[in-house]
Amino acid sequence: MFKIKVKKMVIIKLIAGIILGGLAGFAYYKFIGCRTGACPITSNPWISTVYGMIMGTLIALL
């Protein structure tokens, strides 16, 4: 019973990390971003969002 609750909490934590990281990545692109288009991560909203999702997942795993 306890193991199921722990696994459920880990999954919820990972999903929250992915969603919040993606939102943060897109927000970074939208509000800060790269004006010239020369920045490889922040000049594209898709790349910035995926990068944020990866970072959110890594932070959630800590």
C-alpha positions as a Python dict, from the first residue, in 0.01 Angstrom:
ca = {
    (1, 'M'): (0, 0, 0),
    (2, 'F'): (276, 246, 93),
    (3, 'K'): (479, 162, -219),
    (4, 'I'): (183, 241, -442),
    (5, 'K'): (144, 584, -282),
    (6, 'V'): (514, 658, -321),
    (7, 'K'): (511, 557, -689),
    (8, 'K'): (201, 767, -747),
    (9, 'M'): (367, 1068, -584),
    (10, 'V'): (680, 1026, -798),
    (11, 'I'): (472, 1010, -1116),
    (12, 'I'): (273, 1319, -1015),
    (13, 'K'): (597, 1501, -934),
    (14, 'L'): (745, 1411, -1276),
    (15, 'I'): (434, 1518, -1464),
    (16, 'A'): (425, 1847, -1273),
    (17, 'G'): (795, 1902, -1349),
    (18, 'I'): (738, 1840, -1720),
    (19, 'I'): (437, 2071, -1741),
    (20, 'L'): (587, 2352, -1532),
    (21, 'G'): (920, 2325, -1712),
    (22, 'G'): (749, 2347, -2050),
    (23, 'L'): (553, 2652, -1941),
    (24, 'A'): (867, 2814, -1804),
    (25, 'G'): (1058, 2740, -2126),
    (26, 'F'): (785, 2893, -2340),
    (27, 'A'): (756, 3192, -2108),
    (28, 'Y'): (1130, 3245, -2135),
    (29, 'Y'): (1102, 3243, -2515),
    (30, 'K'): (802, 3477, -2512),
    (31, 'F'): (917, 3738, -2259),
    (32, 'I'): (1298, 3724, -2269),
    (33, 'G'): (1394, 3526, -2579),
    (34, 'C'): (1646, 3619, -2843),
    (35, 'R'): (1574, 3923, -3056),
    (36, 'T'): (1832, 3851, -3326),
    (37, 'G'): (1751, 3484, -3385),
    (38, 'A'): (2113, 3384, -3331),
    (39, 'C'): (2050, 3205, -3000),
    (40, 'P'): (2006, 2832, -3067),
    (41, 'I'): (1774, 2757, -2774),
    (42, 'T'): (1570, 3072, -2718),
    (43, 'S'): (1509, 3175, -3079),
    (44, 'N'): (1263, 2890, -3144),
    (45, 'P'): (954, 2836, -2922),
    (46, 'W'): (956, 2458, -2976),
    (47, 'I'): (1318, 2415, -2877),
    (48, 'S'): (1279, 2646, -2580),
    (49, 'T'): (970, 2457, -2459),
    (50, 'V'): (1132, 2115, -2495),
    (51, 'Y'): (1445, 2239, -2320),
    (52, 'G'): (1228, 2369, -2035),
    (53, 'M'): (1051, 2034, -2013),
    (54, 'I'): (1383, 1851, -1989),
    (55, 'M'): (1508, 2087, -1720),
    (56, 'G'): (1178, 2056, -1530),
    (57, 'T'): (1206, 1678, -1539),
    (58, 'L'): (1563, 1686, -1411),
    (59, 'I'): (1471, 1922, -1129),
    (60, 'A'): (1169, 1706, -1037),
    (61, 'L'): (1396, 1403, -1010),
    (62, 'L'): (1607, 1567, -735),
}
